[in-house]
Amino acid sequence: MSTTADPLAALGALPGVPEAVDSVRKAVDRVYGHRVMRRRSNEITAEAALRGARGSAALSGADWALEEVRRRTDFSIDEESRTVGAALRLTAEAGQLLSIWRQSPLRVLARLHLVAAGGAGVSDELVGRPRLAGEPVDEPLVELPLPGADEVAGRLEGLSELIIAGGSAPALVTAAVVHGELMALRPFGSHNGLVARTAERIVLIGSGLDPKSVCPAEVGHGELGRAAYVAALDGYASGTPEGMAAWITHCGRAVELGARESTAVCEALQRGAA
């Protein structure tokens, strides 16, 4: 990251990023301007939450059909069902943590991990706190080099300070950095992907870009696919301007696809087909 007083704002000026920010804003505005949103926004929010959870779970290895997620009631049968259940719990929890995020992001991250890992067969000793030296990380779909516990602690503190300080960076940039940093660090022993994507959601909602949470980036990340996700994460982890810009624009595309998904839901409701 840049060493300027506002490093997130500096990332917002990278080549291609201003255009991505503008494109995201237009996509979000289209959803919020839809006539169905004025009358049935709660339904759109609920559907976006379900679809977002499905997309996030897919990237963590549980790629279920939407209708299977919708109809299932028992999420304790096997590893895939526990992953889907964790994604659904996190989506429901995100809206409850908005007021805490700007004051204590590390507390929110600990809570998110507790919600994700609770009941998932993870030892209570490993839940709700960053990993210690020598503790393993179960995140098989991400193969980036794993930072040591001391580096994790320092970078988490730095990320927390940036969030608390605020700044002029666009919401997309902040959300992408939070997401990317958590994936690069994998601070918890498990469920880091689910937590990182939920944190991205919290930033997008809390920033005012998507206050009703109807533009689920998780849908877009899932639609773009694991290969593109991992490649973009590699760019973030490289720390180069080009790699950072590629990750931010990738996250922007994911938000746009989430907005498109909710626009389609609006159209279906308008036709009386959903």
PyMOL commands that set and color helices and strands:
alter all, ss='L'
color gray80, all
select helices_A, chain A and resi 7-11+17-32+35-59+66-71+79-94+98-101+105-117+124-126+149-165+171-185+192-206+217-224+226-238+241-271
alter helices_A, ss='H'
color red, helices_A
deselect
rebuild
show_as cartoon
